[in-house]
């Protein structure tokens, strides 16, 4: 099944939400900026939802830059998905394609509501926007219980 995939540049996410980090926290572990972004994104997508859908996410990119990819399945679950997503952060790019197999759950949406999605072990998955934590400086993902 194809998904609408919306990309948010890591630099834009840091610029918009980085100041919301927990004072004194380790940027490699603190997911407070992501939680603020997630709340804004899910509220806007739910407000524009036409029907139920599932959201997932992953990092894309390389040494020259990273983007948080958010997949909306089915691809028509949200009216004007790029505009709805841009309410949370500037959209870097968008495409319709199958989502990655190694994606992380984000949420379920429906018109006017959303619910966070958990992984197979019952944990939430949240990426820190702070310091690089992965291969070639890739941002990591944290499992939150």
C-alpha positions as CSV (number, residue, x, y, z in Angstrom):
1,X,0.0,0.0,0.0
2,X,1.3,3.5,-0.8
3,X,1.6,6.2,1.8
4,X,2.0,9.9,1.6
5,X,5.5,10.5,3.0
6,X,6.2,14.0,4.3
7,X,9.9,14.9,5.1
8,X,11.0,17.4,7.8
9,X,14.6,18.6,7.7
10,X,16.4,17.9,11.0
11,X,17.9,21.5,10.9
12,X,14.3,22.9,10.6
13,X,13.1,20.7,13.5
14,X,16.0,21.8,15.7
15,X,15.5,25.5,14.8
16,X,11.7,25.4,15.6
17,X,11.7,23.0,18.6
18,X,15.3,22.8,19.9
19,X,14.7,25.6,22.5
20,X,12.1,23.4,24.1
21,X,14.7,20.9,25.4
22,X,14.6,20.1,29.1
23,X,17.1,22.5,30.8
24,X,20.3,20.6,31.7
25,X,19.3,17.5,29.7
26,X,21.6,15.5,27.4
27,X,20.6,16.4,23.9
28,X,21.2,12.8,22.8
29,X,18.5,11.6,25.2
30,X,16.0,14.4,25.5
31,X,12.9,13.9,23.4
32,X,11.0,17.0,24.8
33,X,11.5,18.9,21.5
34,X,10.1,15.9,19.5
35,X,7.1,15.6,21.9
36,X,6.2,19.3,21.2
37,X,6.6,18.7,17.4
38,X,4.5,15.5,17.6
39,X,1.7,17.2,19.4
40,X,1.5,20.0,16.9
41,X,1.8,17.6,13.9
42,X,-0.9,15.2,15.2
43,X,-3.3,17.9,16.1
44,X,-3.0,19.4,12.6
45,X,-3.2,16.1,10.8
46,X,-6.3,15.0,12.8
47,X,-8.0,18.3,12.1
48,X,-7.5,17.7,8.4
49,X,-8.2,13.9,8.4
50,X,-10.8,12.6,6.0
51,X,-10.8,9.1,7.6
52,X,-8.8,6.8,9.8
53,X,-5.1,6.4,9.1
54,X,-1.8,5.2,10.5
55,X,1.3,7.3,10.9
56,X,4.8,5.9,11.1
57,X,8.3,7.5,10.9
58,X,12.0,7.0,10.3
59,X,15.1,9.0,9.5
60,X,16.3,9.5,5.9
61,X,19.5,11.1,4.7
62,X,23.2,10.9,5.0
63,X,26.3,12.9,6.0
64,X,25.0,16.0,4.3
65,X,21.7,16.2,6.2
66,X,18.9,14.2,7.7
67,X,15.1,14.4,7.5
68,X,12.4,12.9,9.7
69,X,10.1,11.0,7.3
70,X,6.4,10.7,8.4
71,X,4.3,8.3,6.4
72,X,0.5,8.6,6.3
73,X,-1.4,5.5,5.4
74,X,-3.5,5.4,3.4
75,X,-2.1,8.2,1.3
76,X,-5.5,10.0,1.1
77,X,-6.3,9.8,4.8
78,X,-5.5,13.5,5.2
79,X,-6.7,16.4,3.0
80,X,-3.8,18.6,1.9
81,X,-1.3,16.7,4.0
82,X,1.7,18.9,3.2
83,X,-0.2,22.1,4.3
84,X,-1.5,20.3,7.4
85,X,2.0,19.1,8.3
86,X,3.5,22.5,7.6
87,X,1.5,23.8,10.6
88,X,4.0,21.9,12.8
89,X,7.2,22.5,10.8
90,X,8.3,23.5,7.3
91,X,7.9,20.5,5.0
92,X,11.2,19.8,3.1
93,X,9.7,17.3,0.6
94,X,6.8,15.0,0.0
95,X,6.1,11.9,-2.1
96,X,3.7,9.0,-2.5
97,X,5.5,5.6,-2.1
98,X,5.4,2.5,0.0
99,X,6.7,3.2,3.6
100,X,9.9,1.7,4.7
101,X,9.8,-1.8,6.3
102,X,11.9,-0.7,9.3
103,X,9.6,2.2,10.2
104,X,8.6,3.1,13.8
105,X,5.0,3.6,14.9
106,X,3.9,7.1,15.5
107,X,0.1,7.4,15.8
108,X,-3.4,6.6,14.6
109,X,-5.5,9.4,13.4
110,X,-9.2,10.0,12.5
111,X,-11.2,13.1,11.9
112,X,-10.7,15.3,14.9
113,X,-8.7,12.9,17.0
114,X,-5.4,11.0,17.4
115,X,-3.9,8.3,19.6
116,X,-0.2,7.5,20.0
117,X,1.0,4.2,18.6
118,X,3.3,1.8,20.5
119,X,5.7,-0.7,19.2
120,X,5.3,-4.4,19.5
121,X,6.7,-4.3,23.0
122,X,4.4,-1.6,24.2
123,X,6.9,1.3,24.0
124,X,6.6,4.7,22.4
125,X,9.4,5.6,20.0
126,X,10.7,9.1,20.1
127,X,13.7,10.6,18.3
128,X,15.9,13.2,20.1
129,X,16.6,16.3,17.9
130,X,19.7,17.1,19.8
131,X,23.2,15.8,19.2
132,X,23.8,13.0,16.7
133,X,23.5,9.5,18.2
134,X,23.8,7.1,15.3
135,X,25.9,6.0,12.3
136,X,27.5,9.0,10.4
137,X,25.8,11.4,12.8
138,X,22.3,10.1,12.2
139,X,19.8,11.1,14.9
140,X,18.7,8.1,16.9
141,X,15.4,6.8,18.1
142,X,14.6,6.1,21.8
143,X,12.1,3.6,23.1
144,X,10.1,5.1,25.9
145,X,8.3,2.9,28.4
